[in-house]
Amino acid sequence: MLKIENLQKNYKNFSLNCSMEIKPGYVTGLIGQNGAGKSTTFKAILGLISIDGGMVRVFDKDLKDFNVEDKEKIGIVLSDSGFSGYLTIKDIIPVLSNLYKCFDKEFFMDQIRKFKLPIDKKIKDFSTGMKVKLKVLIAISHNADLLILDEPTAGLDVLARDELLEMLREYMEKDERHSILISSHISSDLETLCDDFYMIDEGKIILHEDTDVLLSEYALLKVDEKQYASLDKEYIIRFKKESYGYSCLTNQKQYYIDNNPDIIIEKGNIDELITMMIKGNK
């Protein structure tokens, strides 16, 4: 569906160099702190910025070979994109009908009613959640096979996030070929949505793992000085000094459960794993 190899983009104080693959039928999360390179990666994938090296292929085609039909197969939500705030939903419907050959007006209007979005109100007067829902609805209403969503949950309250994630689940259920690449710095939002995660830091991918493996096999060990000294560190990925001793990240939770019954072993959420991968010592 989407494959990038050694994608490179160099700025004065930042360099991107990463490889990723999004498979058909997968929801893949790109996670990391603000400024880690998520938006740069998305803009490079979409051809919005020039690249300094590497390869980007979507639907097994190079971006420069894309035609209008290929572009219609991608639905995009970027934080700094969208229709003018002075338009209403009623205003943009004919625009979408002319812009996309496969625009499904009936589906679009059904979803507008479902999420109670006002059709006569100017978009600039929408809440943050309403604006994001509208962007995602536009992205999924023209028969796109691939969604590329940059930080769509940022700034949303719990209810709005849940409604957005439900919208994306329904999109995936419609066709087994559908795929999503979604970024977030609040990764726990995506634990129930994504099949796998890429973790990016300072422009480089530092971890790629299936969600099931992250949630079942990764863990945080909480140990005092004495326990740390005697701990088998073969399966410790990162460690960090704490007031009580050390916290240690492992991807072999069961090994330490079996061999160290006296230590505290916590199932960390994905945000905690990010913190350890970025701030912990090797």
N, C-alpha and C positions, 0 to 999 in steps of 0.2 A: 504493500500500500504506500508506504513512505520509507525511504532509506537514505540516510546521510552518512557519508564516510569522510572523516578528517576535514570536516567543515571548518574553515578558518576565516576569521575576520579580525583585523588588527586596528586598534585605536591607540592613541598616545599613552593612555594609562590602563588599557584593558585589551586582552587578547582572548578570542574564542577559538577553541580547537576541540571539536567533539564529534562523536559518531553515535547514531541511534537508528533503530528500526521499529516502525509501527506496523504490526501485522494486521491483516484483514480480520475483523471481528473482535479486535482488542480495543480496550480503553487504556491508554498509556499516559501516566502522569510524569511531567517534568517538574521536579521540585527543587527548591533551594531558596536561599535568602534573597532579599531584594538586592539587585545589583550583581547577582551571580552569573547572569548571562541568558536568562530565560527569554526575555523579549528580543534580545539580539538574535538568538537562535531562530525564533519564530519569524522575524523579519527577513532573515537570510533564507529560510526555507521558502518563504513566499515571494522571494525576488524583490523585496522592497528596499533592500540595501545590496550593494555589490559585495561579492565575497573575494577573499584573497587566495583561496585554495579549497580543494576538496570537491565533493560531488553531492548533488541533491537530485534524487529521482522520486517522482510521485507517479503512481499508477504505471511504474516501470518505464517512465519517460523523463528525459531531462526537462527541467523547467523551461528552458529556452525554446523547446519544441512544442510547448503547449498551444492548443488552439482554444477557441471560445468554448467548445463543448467540454474540453478537459477542465477549464477553469470553473465551469458551472458545477462540476462534481465536488468542489471544495467549498465548505461553509466556514466562514472566518469570523471570529470575534476578537477584536483587539481593543485595548483600553482607550486608545486615542482615535478610534474610528467610529463612524456611524452617520446617520442623517442629521441634517441641520435641526437644531433644537426648536426652530420656529415652525417646523412642519408638524402635522398631526398624523396619526396612523391612517386616517382617511386619505390624507395627501399622498402618502408613500405607497399605497396599494397599487395605483396605476403605474408608478415608477417600477415597482418590483415586477409587475406583469410584463412590462416592456424589457426589463433588464434580464430576466431569466425565462428561457423558453419553457422550463419545467416548473415554474412557480405554481404551487398548489393553493389557490386562493381560498378554496373551501376549508382545507386543513388549517390554513393560517387564521382564518376568521374563527373557526371552532376553538383554536388555542387562545386567541385574543379574548373570547368570551369566557373560556375556562379560567384564565388567570385575571379576569376582570380588569383588563387594560382599557382605559377610555379612548375611544377612537377620535373624539373631537377635541381633546386636550393637547396643547403643544408639548412636544417631547421634553423641552427644557424644564417644564413644570412637573415632570414625572419624578417619583422617588428613585433612589439609586437602584433598588431592586426591580422596579418597573422598567427602567432603562435597560438593565441587563437581560431581563426576560425578553424584551422586544428584540434585542440584538440576537439572542440565541434563537428565537422563533424565526427571524429572517434567515438565519444560517441554515436551519433545518427544513425550511419550507420550499426548497427548490430541488429536492431529490439529490442532495449531496451525499457522496459516499464517504467522505472524510471531513470531519470537523476539526478545526484548529482553533483552540480557545485559550487566549492569554489572560490568566488571572480573572476568570469570570466571577469567582466568589468573593473577590476583594470588596470590602465595605458592606457586605450583605449581612442582615441579621439572621438568626437561626432559621426562622420560618422561610425567609426568602431563599436561603441556601438549600434547604430541603426541597422546596418547589423546583428550583433550578436543577438539582441533581435528579429528581424524579423525571423531569422533562428529558434529560439526557438518557436516562435508563429506557424510557419509552422509545426514544430515537434508536437506540441499539437493538431493541426487541423487534423493530419493524423489518429489519433486514440483517441477516447474519454476516453480510459483507461490510456493513458499516463499521467505521473505526473512528476513534477520537484521540487526538493529542491535546492534553489539557495541562496548563501550568498553574502552580499555586505556591505561595510561601506559607500557606496554612494547610499543611498536607493532610492533617487528620480529617479535613472535610472530604477528602477523596478516598479514604480507606475502603469504603463500601462500594465505590464506583470503579476504581482502576483495577485492571488485571496485572499490571506491572508498573514499576516506577524506575525512572532514571533520576539520579541525584546529581545536580550540577553545583560546582563551587569554583569561583574565579575562572569561569569560562571552560572548565574541564569536567567531564563526567567522572564522578568519583565512586559511583555505585550503580549497578543495574540489578534488579531483583524482582521476582514475582511477588505480588502482594501477599499471597498465601504463605510464602516462605518468610517474608519479613515479619508477618504477624505471628507465625507459629514457631519459628526457629531462632529468631533474634531476641535477645534479652539483655537487661542491664543487671550486672552483678554488683551488689553493694557490700564492700568488704573493709575491715579495719586493717591497720598496718601489718599485724601479724598474719592475718589471713591472706593478704596480698603477697606477702613474702613467700608463702608456701604454695600459692596458687599455680596450677599448671597453666601457663600462658600461651600454649600452642594455638588455642582457638580464640584468643583475645584480639579483636580487630583494632579497638581504640581504648585508651584508658584516660582518666582525668582525676587529678588530685582533688579531694573533697575534705571538708572539716572532720568527717568521721574516719577518713582513710582514702579509699579510692572507689570510683564507679568505673566499671569495665563493660564494654560492648562486645558481645559474642554473637556468632551466628550458629552456635552449637549449644543451644539451651539445655537439651536433654543430657548432654555429656556432663555438664556441671551439676545438674539435678542428681544424676546418678553417683557422681564422684565427690560432690561437696555438699552434703545435706545440711551442713551447719551454716552456710552462707545465705544471705538474702538474694533471691533471684526474682526480678520484676520483669513482667512483660511490658516493654516500653512501647509507646505509640510512635508513629512515624516521625512526628515532630521532634521527639526526644532522640530518635536515632539520627536525625539530621544534625542536631546539636552536637552529638558525640562524634559523628563523622567529620564535622567541620572544626570543632574546638578541641576534640580529644587528641591525645598523643598516640603515635603508632608504636 
